[in-house]
Amino acid sequence: MPKTETASLDFLFNHDGEGIPPKLWDWLAQLKRDIDSAWDEASELDLSFDGLSDEELVECREALRDRAQRIMACLHDYAEWKEED
């Protein structure tokens, strides 16, 4: 995966929360957990493709779909505002 310059939330999570309203702090903490969970699932999904033949991919289609749905569930609350096609 290419390395890109992106913004980081590290400045928030390396912070003690002082001056941040508790509800916002809790929401940010949940956001971080959900993003981390989605990343872990996507990473496992990516690793799942290594060494699989086309036939094996077809055989494990349901497991791959389940993992994709877990990723979507982690991100759902943050993407529900998106426009439907």
Stockholm file with secondary structure:
# STOCKHOLM 1.0

chainA/1-85         MPKTETASLDFLFNHDGEGIPPKLWDWLAQLKRDIDSAWDEASELDLSFDGLSDEELVECREALRDRAQRIMACLHDYAEWKEED
#=GR chainA/1-85 SS CCCCCCCCSHHHHTSCCTTSCHHHHHHHHHHHHHHHHHHHHHHHHHHHHTTCCHHHHHHTHHHHHHHHHHHHHHHHHHHTTSCCC
#=GC SS_cons        CCCCCCCCSHHHHTSCCTTSCHHHHHHHHHHHHHHHHHHHHHHHHHHHHTTCCHHHHHHTHHHHHHHHHHHHHHHHHHHTTSCCC
//
